[in-house]
Amino acid sequence: STLTDNPYFRWHAEESGRTIGSDVLSLAAYNPELKARSPLKLPQARAFPAVGLASFHTALGDKQRDVSFLLRSSPYGGVSHGHADQNAFVIEAFGRGLAIATGYYPWYGSPHHHQWTRSSQAVNCVLVDGQGQVPRKWEAKGQLRAFQSTDGYDYAQGDATAAYMGLMEQFRRHVVHVRPGVFVMFDDLRAAKPATFQWLLHAYQEIQINEANRSLRITNSPAAMNVHLLLPEEVSFSQTDKYDPEPESTAGNWKNTWHLSVSTVNAAPAARFLSVFLPFRDGAEDQLPEVEKITGEGAVGVRLAWPDGAVDVIGFRTDQNLKTVHCGGFSSVGSVFA
């Protein structure tokens, strides 16, 4: 924080428990006149396309109130500290991880670190016929193609096509943040040949699956999250708390996490996943909106009906040839509208 003269960095250091003299650099360079400043007044949504990160928050700087969504799609590929996680995301609420990245670092290049932690299987991403992105390749890149932030909505689009290095012909992940703290995701996938697609979700605790309602629940008190899977029409669910391979026994007292795969049933050249993530605090589930899938002409979307009577409509274009698409009583010339 001293080297950059950044009061927000000083705030982060103090919140993280860093103290003067905890390392040689901070002892030598510490500036006592630099005062910490909370990031609460900073923009709550930002994109950093040069490194491939989009960030949505509801109360950045107050972890007891904040709900956050982070999407990575990086032009630096999977080399060095980068993993095979283009278009992967994480969700946290009230200081607790809900949709998480998994895996451990027993030592550099250990079988678990190399084959699991660095892989697409370990994160909230997509597999094709069980295969993920090509690891440890500069060319296995992602890209943030779009970002927009308004008073009511934030939007980001990640493109991870190149990361599969020929396995995918398209992986566009569109995310709309319906403020405050609801996330609608549309994954538009096309493989190089007919395939099944696996949509991955990871959590600290076992994920509750309601196959009849196409819904999931993740808990990590005081936070919880309901997830609605609206597309595809037919999927199969599988879940495990095992790693492949397991963390090395000499590394430490690692805890198992849970890994859910939602797979299309029949091989096809393309698939679309439409999902809604609803984080909430324990005891506040009655404040969540009702979720309804809506279809129209050249678009598909979601209607959110809130307890106070407010309604949000979020639509995603499915027909690239139509000039104007229609969904939920609205018309748009865009690829995404809310």
Residue, then its C-alpha position, 0 to 999 in steps of 0.5 A: s500500500t505504501l509503494t503504490d500510495n493507495p489508501y484502498f490497498r492499506w485498508h485491504a492490508e489492515e482487514s487482512g491482518r497484515t501488520i508493520g514488520s510482518d515482512v522486511l519490505s513492509l518494515a522498510a517502506y511503511n508510511p504511517e501517514l497513509k490512511a486506510r480508506s474503505p472501498l464501499k464508495l468505489p464502483q461495485a462492478r468493474a471489469f479488468p479485461a487486460v487480465g480477464l476478470a469481471s467483478f460484481h459486488t453488493a457491498l464491497g468493503d463490508k463482508q458481513r453484507d456483501v454478495s459477490f460474483l467473480l468471473r475469470s476469462s484471461p488472455y494469459g491462458g493457463v501458464s504460471h499461476g493460471h489454471a484451466d479455468q477460463n469462464a469459471f466463476v465463484i460466488e460468495a455471500f456474507g463472508r462465506g464461499l458458496a460456489i467455490a474453486t476447489g483443490y489444494y497445493p500440497w506442493y508444486g506439481s504434486p499429482h493432486h495439484h497438477q491433475w486436479t487443482r489446475s484443471s477445469q474439473a476443479v472449478n465452476c466451468v464446463l466439460v465436453d464429453g468429460q474433457g476440460q480446457v487444455p492445461r498449462k498452455w499460453e494459447a488456452k486463453g479466454q477473453l472478456r468480450a463485454f461488460q456494462s454496469t447500470d443502476g439496476y443491472d450489471y453484465a459480463q460476457g466471457d469467451a473461453t472457446a480458445a481454451y479448449m483448443g479445438l474441442m469447442e467451437q463456442f463457449r460464451r458465458h453471459v452473466v446478468h447481475v440483477r441488483p442486489g445479489v441475483f445472478v442469471m447465467f446463460d451458457d451458449l455452447r457448441a462443440a466441434k462434433p456431437a458431444t455431451f456437455q457437463w456443467l460443473l458446480h462446487a461447494y464446501q457442503e453437499i449440494q441438495i438436489n431436487e431433480a423434479n424442480r430442477s433446483l439446487r441448494i448450497t449452504n454455508s451458514p449464515a449464507a445459503m443459495n438456491v440455484h435454478l437450472l432452467l435449460p437444458e430440458e433434459v439433464s442428469f445429475s451426479q455428485t461426489d466429495k472425492y478428488d481425482p487424484e486425492p490430495e497427498s496424505t503427507a500434505g496436511n489435514w485437507k477437507n473434502t469438498w463437493h463436486l456436482s456435474v449436470s450433464t446433457v443426456n444425448a450427444a449433440p453439436a450444441a447446448r444451452f444452459l440457463s441458470v439463476f443463482l439466488p444467495f440469501r442469508d439464513g432465515a431470509e429465503d422468503q425475500l427471494p423472487e419467484v423464478e420462471k423460464i420464459t421463451g419468445e421469438g428468437a430469445v429465451g429468458v427469466r422472469l423474476a417476481w419479487p415479494d413486493g410486486a416488482v418484476d425483472v425480465i432478463g432475456f438472451r438472444t438465441d437467433q442471430n439472424l433476426k433483427t429484433v427478438h421478443c421475450g417476456g413482453f419486451s423486444s430488443v435488437g441486442s444479444v442480452f437485455a434486462 
